[in-house]
């Protein structure tokens, strides 16, 4: 009988968050024309895999943008609040 080592949900959430932050940092600080098509495709796949879609005039995006602006000044210690854990 062999044991399998699985990453904990907490570790996977941390990895997911760090990847999202890295993608955002790169997009905010690198001109798009300097990013490779492969890198942009990986960001696009990450968004698609997380069911993030946006279109021009998408009401959901307007709400999301407002929520993100509202959250910018909130303290964040890196922990996911219990009510948001699955």
C-alpha positions as CSV (number, residue, x, y, z in Angstrom):
1,X,0.0,0.0,0.0
2,X,1.5,3.3,-1.0
3,X,0.8,6.6,0.4
4,X,0.1,9.6,-1.8
5,X,1.2,13.0,-0.7
6,X,-1.5,15.6,-1.5
7,X,-1.1,19.3,-0.9
8,X,-3.5,20.7,1.6
9,X,-6.3,23.0,0.5
10,X,-4.6,25.8,2.4
11,X,-1.4,25.3,0.4
12,X,-3.3,25.2,-2.9
13,X,-5.2,28.4,-2.0
14,X,-1.9,30.1,-1.2
15,X,-0.3,28.9,-4.5
16,X,-3.4,30.1,-6.4
17,X,-3.2,33.5,-4.7
18,X,0.5,33.9,-5.4
19,X,0.1,33.0,-9.0
20,X,-2.8,35.5,-9.4
21,X,-0.8,38.3,-7.7
22,X,2.2,37.5,-10.0
23,X,0.1,37.6,-13.1
24,X,-1.4,40.9,-12.0
25,X,2.0,42.4,-11.1
26,X,3.4,41.5,-14.5
27,X,0.4,42.9,-16.3
28,X,0.5,46.2,-14.4
29,X,4.3,46.6,-14.8
30,X,5.1,45.3,-18.2
31,X,4.0,46.8,-21.5
32,X,1.8,44.2,-23.3
33,X,3.9,44.2,-26.4
34,X,6.8,43.0,-24.3
35,X,4.9,39.9,-23.0
36,X,5.2,36.7,-25.0
37,X,2.0,35.2,-26.6
38,X,2.6,32.1,-24.5
39,X,2.6,34.2,-21.3
40,X,-0.6,36.0,-22.2
41,X,-2.1,32.6,-23.1
42,X,-1.2,31.3,-19.7
43,X,-2.9,34.3,-18.0
44,X,-6.0,33.8,-20.2
45,X,-6.1,30.1,-19.4
46,X,-5.8,30.9,-15.7
47,X,-8.8,33.3,-15.9
48,X,-10.8,30.8,-18.0
49,X,-10.1,28.0,-15.6
50,X,-11.4,30.2,-12.8
51,X,-14.5,31.1,-14.7
52,X,-13.5,34.8,-15.1
53,X,-15.0,36.2,-18.2
54,X,-15.6,39.8,-19.1
55,X,-17.0,41.7,-22.0
56,X,-17.6,45.3,-22.9
57,X,-20.5,46.7,-20.9
58,X,-20.7,43.6,-18.7
59,X,-22.7,44.7,-15.6
60,X,-20.9,42.0,-13.5
61,X,-17.5,43.6,-14.4
62,X,-18.7,47.0,-13.2
63,X,-19.8,45.5,-9.9
64,X,-16.5,43.6,-9.6
65,X,-14.4,46.7,-10.4
66,X,-16.3,48.7,-7.7
67,X,-15.9,45.8,-5.2
68,X,-12.1,45.7,-5.9
69,X,-11.8,49.4,-5.4
70,X,-13.6,49.1,-2.1
71,X,-11.3,46.4,-1.0
72,X,-8.0,48.1,-1.9
73,X,-7.8,49.8,1.5
74,X,-8.8,46.9,3.6
75,X,-6.2,45.1,5.7
76,X,-5.3,41.7,4.3
77,X,-3.2,39.3,6.3
78,X,-3.1,36.6,3.7
79,X,-5.7,34.4,5.4
80,X,-9.0,33.5,3.7
81,X,-11.9,34.3,6.0
82,X,-13.8,31.2,7.2
83,X,-17.0,32.2,5.5
84,X,-15.2,32.1,2.1
85,X,-13.5,28.7,2.6
86,X,-15.1,25.8,0.8
